[in-house]
Amino acid sequence: GSNNNTSVGFLSGFISGDKEANAILKTTDAGVSWNYVFYDTSRPFISNIAINKDLVIAVDMKNVFRSTDFGESWDSTVIPIDDYLLPINIYFATDEIIYISGEFGNFLRSTDAGISFELLSHNNLYENINDFSFSDSLTGYFTTQSSKIYKTSNAGESFINITPNDILFPFYKIQAVSNNMVVTNAGENIYITKDGGLS
């Protein structure tokens, strides 16, 4: 992940060798050199990282890690799920509202800039989420591994299926341009709706 400063970026992952560890590295010179800003041998691997201004959010299967000083210091919170989360995506809807998607429709929401997260397990989405994009704090669009597009109008509390009928390939990326205009792709085709998925 990176922010608006193109010389600063982060990498996260699992370091193997003599001592296996979770790690987050930071560059301030466009990738010429990298320094560890997080190194932990006691946790599962960090699978995703995202940045919004000075806020950095990283996720492993059990924890969300948060830095408000661009990686200089970190705090963590346990993901509120019985088993574990295989995180797929992190999305900043606003500076305060953050979403994390995972397998089997697991969907987390923070309304306090990542200090805490709630599991939206009462939603009706049970599929792996490939990508999602919000046009405001309530309206969002989701693509799934089973070639479907879903829309929420209540911040992930519930979803409606708005998938076109002629889909042969899975959707991967999606971008909400506004509450009603959304762009996605399947195979070599680009799909655009200008009426919130009605057509």
N, C-alpha and C positions, 0 to 999 in steps of 0.2 A: 504494500500500500504506500501511497504518498499523499502529500497535501499540495497546496498551490505552489509551494516552493519546489521547483523541479530538481533541485540538488539534494533534497532530503527525502529519504525513503526507508522503509522497513522490510525485512524478510523474517519469516517465522518458519519453524520446522523442527525436525528431530535430528539431533547430532548423534551419529554412531561412532564407535571406536572403543578406546579403552574405557571411557566413561560416557555412557549414553545419557542424553539430556534433552530437555526442551530448551529451545533457544529463540530469542528475538535479537536480530542484529539491526543496527541503524547506520545509515550513511548520511553524511552531510556534504559530500563532494561528488554527487551524481554517480555513486557506485565505484569510485576509484578505491576507496578503503571502507572497511566495515568494522564496527565495534559492537561487542556484546552489550546489550542493555537489559537482558533478562536471560538467566541461565539457571535451570532447575532440574535436578536428577530424580526428583520424587513424583513427578506428574506424568500423565499421558501426553502425547505429542500435541503441540499447538497446531491446529489445522487451518486457521484463518485469522486474518488481521485486517483492520480497517481504520482509517484516520478521518477525523472531521476537525479541522482547525488544529488545536493543540491536544485534542482528545484522541487517544489511541485505545482501541478495543481489540483484544485478542481472545480466542476461544480454544479450549481443548474439550475433551469429551465430558468433563465434570465441572469445569470452572470457566468463569469469564474474568479476564485480567484487564485492568483499566489504568491508564496513565493520563494524568491531566497536565503533565509538564513535558509532553513530547518524548516520553520514554525514559526520563531520568529516574523516576520512581514509579512503583507499581503497587496496586492493591488488588484483591481478588474477592469474588463472591462465588458461592457454590451454585451451580445450575439447578433450579428447582424441578428435578425430574427423578423418578424412582430408579431408572436404569442408567443410561448414559445417552448423550446427544452426539451424533455425528454431524457437526455443524457444516452447513453448505455455504451459507451466505450471511453477511452482516450488512445491514442497511441503516443509514441515518436518515430518518424521515424529517426530523428537525434537529436542532442542537440538543434537545432533551429526550426526544423519542427515538429509540433504537430498536430495531428488530433483528433477530437471529433465527434463521430457518435451519431445519435439520431433516433427517430421514423420517419417513412415516408421518409426515404432516406436523412434526414437532415444530412449534413456533413460539418464540419467546419475545416479550416486549418489555422494554424499560421506559419509564416516563420520567426518570430522574438522572438522565445522562449516563446511564450504565452503573449507577451505584447498586441497584437491585433490578432483578428481572422476574417476571411472572410467566408461567407456562400457560399458553392459551390452549389447553388440552380439551376444552369444551367446544372447540371449533369442529366443523364438519369436513375438514380436509385431512385425508389419511394417506396421501401420496408423498413421495420424495419431491421436494421443491427444488427445481433447477435454478430459478432466478425469480426475483420480485422487484417491483419498483412502486413507490408511492408518489402520488401527485400532490398530496397534502397529508396531514396527520391522520386522516381517516380512510382515504380512498387509495387502494392499492391493487395491483395486478400481479398474478403469479403464474409461472409456467411449471409444469410437472414432468416427470420422466415418462408418464404414460400419455404424452401428447395432448395435454389439456391446458386450458387457460381458465383461471379462476379470478374473480373480482371480490374484494371486500369493500364495503362502504362504512364499516364500523370498526376500523383499526384491527382487523383480524379476529373479531369475535365470531363471525360467520362468513361463509363464502358462497358464491353462486358460480356455476359453471357457465362460461360464455364462449366455449370452444366452437369455432366454425365447423360445419359438417363435413367439409371436404379435406380433412387433414390426413396426410399419409406419413409425415415425418414428425419427430418430436420437436417441440419448441425448446430453445435453450435460453436465449437472452430476451428480455422484455424491457421496454422503457415507457413509463407514463409521462407523456408530454404535458398533459393537463388532466383534469378529472374525467374528461370524455375522450381524449385522443391518446391512443396507445399504439406503439409500433413493436412488432416482434417478427421472428423469422422461423420458418420450418423448411428444411431442405434448402432449395434454391429460391423459395418464395418469400416475399416480404408481405406481412399482413398489417394493415392499418385500420383501426376503427376510429371514427370521429363522434360516435354516439355512446361511448362507454361500453361497447361490446354488444349492442343490440344488432349491429350489422357489420 
